[in-house]
Amino acid sequence: MYDLSKVVVTSSPHIKAADDTRSLMLDVCIALLPALAVSVLTFGARSLVLTVATVIACVLAEWLYCKVCHLPSSIGDLSAVVTGMLLAFNVPVSAPVWMPVIGGVFAIIIAKMLFGGIGKNFMNPALAGRAFMMASWSGLMTLWTRVGADLPFFGSVTVTDAISTATPLATLKTGALPDATIVEMLLGQTGGCLGETSALALLIGGAYLLYRKVITINIPAAYILTVAVITFAFPMGGGDLAYRFQWMLSQVLSGGLMLGAIFMATDYVTSPVTSDGQWIFGVGCGLLTVFIRYFGGLPEGVSYSILIMNTLVWTIDKYNRPRMFGYPEKSKKKKEAQ
């Protein structure tokens, strides 16, 4: 016989884990460090200045909001630090320091805290901040600088510092293959936003998150594979098998695809919780990214594709939630209704 006196009955949830929001956010920060290191090596110390300034702005904005609204401070969960790092990774190194600072305040106050804080926002705050900056200062958001250019620490970057050739994505937009090699796009030796140029560094960070079980493979795999399949099947301008393969790799390794698929589309709050829903979400992001890159006015479509899919998460989860044990079948419910 079992000794029932040793059985402890409590209300759900019954499973406890050592992980909390702070530990998960800390893992994300650690995973972003390789991309930050490559950015500093590629573009110089200005990358670090922009990242630190944006992180400080996000943390202070969240602290001030909690202070003014008489709420418990939530900066200890490190979510504002993650938002600041991701937002900084989405701006060019030529951006003036004040621009991502304002973008960070918008991301925290408007896209996060006004909806109730972490866990209640319906869109990714960093991407919302990027969209706000793109709408407000599109010229500054597309001023790319030469790799290895001697940029000032805090001062503004002039047009003379701007890169003389287009970024890989801008070249792909015209239907031509970029001058940059696959190796250069892997290592981050190309123009672009400061945290998205090195696909290899982002993949290393993604592998760390998978090892730590912070994310699952569902969304990144669905997102990247969808872009790869469509761009291989339908390259701009057509071409032989070798051309299709190079076109596909250039689309996958350039721009913000790796950063978006690994670090932004997998955001717990703004992505589906069901396994099937995550695959649907990733495929939807991939489809929209290719459509915007091919037919949109901008060469990049990662940010807007994820934001659009963020608005559909509730619907995706609603129609993909598992059926509860003992719940009647749909056909049986219809018969009873008749």
N, C-alpha and C positions, 0 to 999 in steps of 0.2 A: 504493500500500500504506500501511496505517496503521502508525505507529511505536508498537508495543506497549509500548515502554519508558516511555512517558509515561502509561500507564494505571495508575492506582492502585486496587487492589482492597482494600476494607475490609469489615468485617462491618457489618450493618445496625444502626441506621438510616442511610441514605445522605444524607437531606435534613437540612440544618442551617439554623437560623434564629437571628436575633439575639434573639428573644423568649425570656424565661425567666419563672419564677414571679414574681420580683420585679417585672419590668416589667408583667406582666399585672395583678398586684394593685395596682400604682401607678395603672394606667389605671382600675381600678374605683374607687379612692379619688377620683380626679379626677372621674369621672362622678357620684359621690355628692355632690360639693360644691354643685351648684345646689340640690338638695333641702335640704341643710343650711343654705344661705343663706336660703332661703324660710322654713325653720323658725325661724331666729333672728329674721327680720323679723316673723314672725307671732306667735310665742310669747315672744320675748325671749331674753336671753342665757342663761337657764337651759337652753335647748336645747343650747347649745354646751358648757356645764358637764357635762351628762349624757353627751354624746357623748365628750368628752375623758376623763372619768372611766372610762367603759366601755372605751374603747380602751386606756387605761393598765392597767386591770385584766386585760384579755385578754393584752396583751403580757407583763406581769409573771407571769401564771399560766403562760404557755408557757415563759418563760425559767426560772422556778423548777422546773417539771417537768423540763426538760432538765438542769438543774443537779443535781437530786436523783437522777435516773436515769442520770447520767453520759453524757448524749447530747450531740452537737454542737448548739449553739444554732441554732434555726430561726427566730428572730424577724426575721432580716434579710430573709426572703421577703415580709414585709408581710401575710401571710395573716391573722395575728392582728389587725392593724389593720382589715382589711376586716370581719372577724367582729365586732369591737367597734363599728364604725360601723353595720353592719346591725342589730345587736342593739339599739343605742340608738335607731335609727329605728323600732323596733317597740314602744316604750314611750310612754305619754303623758307630756307635759312635767311633769305633776304628780307623777310618780313620785319617791320619795325617792332620793337619789344612791346609797345603799347597795344598793338593789334591783338595778339593772342591773349593778352591780359584782359581786354574788354570781352573777347570771345569766351574766355574762361568764366567771367562773371555772368555772362548770358547763359552759358551752359549750366551753371550751378543754380542760379536764381530762377531763371525762366523755365528751363527744360527739366529741372530736377526738383528743387525745393518747393516751388509753387504747386506741384502735384502731390506733395506730401513727403518728399525725401526718397531715399533709396528704397527700392521695392515697390514704389507706386508710380514712378514715371513711365510713360508709355513709349518713349523714344530714347535712343542712346544720347545722353547729354553731350558727349564729345562730338558726335556727328551733327547734332543740332547746332552746337557752337561753330562748327566748320561751315555749315550751310549759311548761318548768319553772317560770318565773315565773308564768304564767297558772294553773298548778295550785297554786302555793304562795300567791300573793297576788292572787287574782282581783279583789278589791275595789280594790286600788291600781292594777291594770292596766286598770281600766275607769272611773277617775275623770277625766273630761274637764274641761278648764278653758276659760273664756271666751277667745275670740280677743282678744288685746290686754290681757289681765288682767295686773296688776302682781304678778308672782310673785317670791318671794324667790330669791336666788342659790343658797343651799345648804339653807336651812331647809325644813321640811315644808310642804306645801300643804294648807290646811284645806278643809273641805267648802264653806265660804262662797265659795271661789274657783271652785268647780265650775261647769260650764256649766249654765245653767238649762233648756236645751232639749237634745234628744237629738242625737247625731251623725247624719249622713246615713244610715249603715248601720243604725243602730238604728231610724230612722224607716222605712226600706225593709223592715225585718224585720216591721213591723206591717202591711205591705201598702199603705202610703201613700207618695206622693212626698215627698222631703225639702224643707224650706223653702229650703235652699241652692240657688242657681242653678247651672247648668252652668259658667258663668264662674268662680264662686266655688270650685267643686270643681277646676277646672283650675288656678287660681292658688293654691289652698291656704288660702283664707279660711274654713275650717270646722274644727270640732273633730275630734280624732282623734290618732293617734300622731304623734310629732313629725316623722318623716321620710317619711310616706306621704300627707300631705294634698294636696300639689301634684302633680297628674298631669302638668302641663306640665314642671315641673322634672325629673321622673323620665324623661319622654320625651326631654328634651334629653340627659340622661345616657345613655339607651339609644342615641340617635343617635350619640353620641361613641363608645360601645363598638362599634357596628356599623362606624363609620368606621375605627376602629383594628383591626377584625377580631378583637376579643377574644371576641365572641359572634356567633352567627348568628341570623337572623331566625326560624328554625324554631320554637323553643319559645315565645318571646313571642307570635308571631303565632298559633300554634295555641291557646295558652292564652287570650289575649284574645278571639280570634274565637269560640271555643267558648262562653265566657261571654256574649258579645254575642248570638250566634245563639239560645241557649237562653232568655235573659232577654227577648229581643224576641218570640220565639214563644210564651213562656209567662209573661207578666207576672202578678204577684199581683193578683187582683181583676179582671183583664181590662181592656178599654178599647179605644178607637179607635186608629188608626194613630199619631197624634201622641202619645197616652199611651204606647204601646208603645215608641216611639222615645225618649221622655224617660226611661222606666223603664230601658231598656237603657243609655243613657248614664250614668244615675245609678249603676247597678250597676258599670259599667266604670270610672268615674272616682273612685268613693268607695272607702274602705277600703284594704287593702294589695294590691289586684290588680296595679297597675302596678309597685310595689316588688317584689312576689313574682315576677311574670312576667319582669321584665327583669333583676333582680339576684340572685335566689335560686334560681329554677327553672333558671337557666342555669349554675349552679355546675358546673365541669368534673368534679369528683370524684363528685358525686351525681346526675348526669344522663346519659342515654345518649350514646354516641359516634357511633352511626350516624344518618344523616339521617332515615330512616324511623322509627327509634326515638325521635328527638327530637319528631317530629310526634305520635306516639302518646303520649309522655310529656306533651306540652303539652295534648292533648285530654283525657287522663285528669285532669290537674290542674284543667282548666276544669270538667269534669263534676262532680268532687268538690266544688269550690268552690261551685257553684250548689246542689248537693244540701244541703250543710251550711248555706248561707245560707237556703235555703227551709225545710228540715225539721229542722235541728239546733237545739240549745239556745242557741247563740251566734249573733250576727248576722254574724260573720266566719268564713270557712272557708279562707282562703288558706294559712295556716301549716300546718294539719293536712293539707290536700290535698297539698301538696308533700312533707311528711314521709311520708305514705302512699305516694306515688308513688316516693319515694326507695328504699323497700324493694323495689320492683318493677323497678328499673333493670337488675339482673343478668339477669332473665328477659327483659326487653324486648330487651336487646342480644343475648342468646343466640339468639333467634328472628328477629333482623333483621340479623345479621352477613352481609356479602357472601360469596358462595361463592368459594373459592380457585381460581385458574386450574389446570385439569387435574383438579379434583375431580369424581368421578363424580356423575351426576344421581341424585336420590332414587329415581326409578323404576327405574333400572339397579341401584342397590344392593339394592332390594327383590327384584328378579328373581334377583340373584346369591345372596341369602340363601336364596331358595326352592330 
